[in-house]
Amino acid sequence: MQVSNFIKFYKFPLLLAFTSLLFYASFAYKLERTDSIKLLILYTSLFVIFYKIIQLTKHNIKFLTWLAFGFRALFILSIPSLSQDFYRFIWDGRMILEGFNPYLYTPEFFIANSQFPIAQAQELYNGMGSLSASNFTNYPPLNQLCFIIAGLFAGQSILGSVIVLRLLIIAADFGILYFGKKLLMKLKLPTHLIFWYILNPFIIIELTGNLHFEGVMLFFLIWSLYLLEKHKWPFAAVVFACSVSVKLIPLLFLPLLFTWFRKEHCIEDKLTKTSRNDILKLLMFYGIVGLTTVCFFIPFYSTEFLTNYTNTVALWFQNFEFNASLYYIFRQIGFWISGYNQIAIIGKFTAIFVFIFVIILAIYKKPKNTKQLIFTMLIVLTVYYFTATTVHPWYVATLVLLGVFTNYKFPLVWSFMIIFSYLSYSNAKNSENLWIIAFEYFVVFSVFLHDIFKPKPLET
C-alpha cells in the first residue's frame, strides 16, 4: 500500500497512535508516582486508545508491530518513575563485576560501614530504598546476568545502565511477539491476539518503562511452550529452566506438565507402554529443568547463599504485604481472633493451599493439548495471586500473556485495574486505602466469575 493511500485509510488509527505517543512521553518524562490524578488520567486514556487501535487495525500486523516498537522507544532515555527496583539491579550487576557475591551481602552492610565497593554506591543505595537495601537479593542468576551486562556497558552511569536494561527487556518483548505469533498459529488462533499483550499500556509501562524483568522470564516461557507444542521437549526443558532462572514463578507450572506428557491413562492399575514412555519423558524433562537451573546457580553457591536466598524468598510469604485480596480478609479475621497480624501463619497456609491445588489439578486434570495446558497455568497462577500476601503490579504480566491464548478477559481487565494499587504512593506514609483495593478486586473478581460461568468465544 502506498504511503498516501495508507494515510488516507488509517487517518483515525494514526491520530490515535500520535496521541498515544504524546501520553507515553508524558508518562516517561513528566510523571511522579505521587501525582495520582495525572497517573490515572494518562493510564486510562492510553488503555482506551490501545483497545481502539487493536479493534480498528488488528489485521495489519506490520502497523501494530511498528507501534509496539515506537511506544517502547520513547522510554529509552527515561528514568523509571513508578519503581525504584532498578537501583538494586544496577547494584547487583556492579557487585558481581567487582568480584562480590550479591547473595551474601546487603547494600546496607557496606554503607553502614562507610564502604563504597562500586561506582555510585551511595546514589544507588539512596535510590533503592531501605527495604531493598536491608535485604539480600532474591533475583535468580539469569536475571543477574542481565544486571552484569548493564554493568559491563555502563559501569559508571545510572542512566547508561538503565538504557542497557531497557534494551534487554525490549528485545525480550519482541521475542515474545515472535514466538507468541508462532504458537498462536500452531494452536490455530488469530495471530493478532498477541498484541493484547505487546501493545498493552500496562506491559509497556511496567516492563519497558519501570524495568521489571517479567518480560524476559515470559520470553523463555513462551518459547518453551512453543517447543513443547512442536514436541521438542528436551530443548523446551532447557529453555524452561532459563525462565525459572530469571523469575522463580514458572516453578509453579512444573506439576501441570504431567497432564501434557501423560498421553494414556492407567488401565486397571497397570500402565500401558505408551504411558510408561510418557512418564519417563516427564521425569527426564524435570531432570533437565532441575539440572540446568542448578548449573545456573552453581557460580553463586555457598552455605550462606542457600540460607540467605531461602530466607529472602520466604519474606514474600511471611513478612511483606501489598495489594492483596483474600489475604486481607484472612488478616482481618486473624485480628478479630488474636488481636495481632498473623501473616506468618496465613502466609504458610496459603502457600500450602496453592501447592495442594496445583497437585490436584496435575493429577486429576485429563490430558489435553497445549491450549488446555496454558489455560490451567492461567487458573493456577490466578488462584496463587488471589491468595498471595503481595501482588505487585508487574506480577500480572504473566496472566496477561497466558490470557492471550484463552477466551478469558479478566487478565486484561486486571492489567487496567492494577494501576489503582499505585495510589498508595499518594500519601507520605505510602499506606494503602483498603476501599480502593476492594474496588480493584471487586471488578477483577466480577470479570473472573463472568469468564468462568459465561465464557465467550475467541475473537477472530
Stockholm file with secondary structure:
# STOCKHOLM 1.0

chainA/1-460         MQVSNFIKFYKFPLLLAFTSLLFYASFAYKLERTDSIKLLILYTSLFVIFYKIIQLTKHNIKFLTWLAFGFRALFILSIPSLSQDFYRFIWDGRMILEGFNPYLYTPEFFIANSQFPIAQAQELYNGMGSLSASNFTNYPPLNQLCFIIAGLFAGQSILGSVIVLRLLIIAADFGILYFGKKLLMKLKLPTHLIFWYILNPFIIIELTGNLHFEGVMLFFLIWSLYLLEKHKWPFAAVVFACSVSVKLIPLLFLPLLFTWFRKEHCIEDKLTKTSRNDILKLLMFYGIVGLTTVCFFIPFYSTEFLTNYTNTVALWFQNFEFNASLYYIFRQIGFWISGYNQIAIIGKFTAIFVFIFVIILAIYKKPKNTKQLIFTMLIVLTVYYFTATTVHPWYVATLVLLGVFTNYKFPLVWSFMIIFSYLSYSNAKNSENLWIIAFEYFVVFSVFLHDIFKPKPLET
#=GR chainA/1-460 SS CCHHHHHHHTHHHHHHHHHHHHHHHHHHHSCCTTCHHHHHHHHHHHHHHHHHHHHHHTTCHHHHHHHHHHHHHTTTTCCCSSCCHHHHHHHHHHHHHTTCCTTTCCHHHHHHTTCCCSTTHHHHHHHHHHHHHTSCCCCCHHHHHHHHHHHHHCTTCHHHHHHHHHHHHHHHHHHHHHHHHHHHHHTTCCGGGGHHHHTCHHHIIIIIITCCTHHHHHHHHHHHHHHHHTTCHHHHHHHHHHHHTTCSGGGGGGGGHHHHHCCSCCBTTBCCHHHHHHHHHHHHHHHHHHHHHHHHHGGGCCHHHHHHHHHHHHHHHHTCCBSCSHHHHHHHHHHHHHSSCCHHHHHHHHHHHHHHHHHHHHHHSCCCCHHHHHHHHHHHHHHHHHHCSBCCGGGGHHHHHHHTTSSCCHHHHHHHHGGGGGGGGGSTTCCCCHHHHHHHHHHHHHHHHHHHHSCCCCCC
#=GC SS_cons         CCHHHHHHHTHHHHHHHHHHHHHHHHHHHSCCTTCHHHHHHHHHHHHHHHHHHHHHHTTCHHHHHHHHHHHHHTTTTCCCSSCCHHHHHHHHHHHHHTTCCTTTCCHHHHHHTTCCCSTTHHHHHHHHHHHHHTSCCCCCHHHHHHHHHHHHHCTTCHHHHHHHHHHHHHHHHHHHHHHHHHHHHHTTCCGGGGHHHHTCHHHIIIIIITCCTHHHHHHHHHHHHHHHHTTCHHHHHHHHHHHHTTCSGGGGGGGGHHHHHCCSCCBTTBCCHHHHHHHHHHHHHHHHHHHHHHHHHGGGCCHHHHHHHHHHHHHHHHTCCBSCSHHHHHHHHHHHHHSSCCHHHHHHHHHHHHHHHHHHHHHHSCCCCHHHHHHHHHHHHHHHHHHCSBCCGGGGHHHHHHHTTSSCCHHHHHHHHGGGGGGGGGSTTCCCCHHHHHHHHHHHHHHHHHHHHSCCCCCC
//
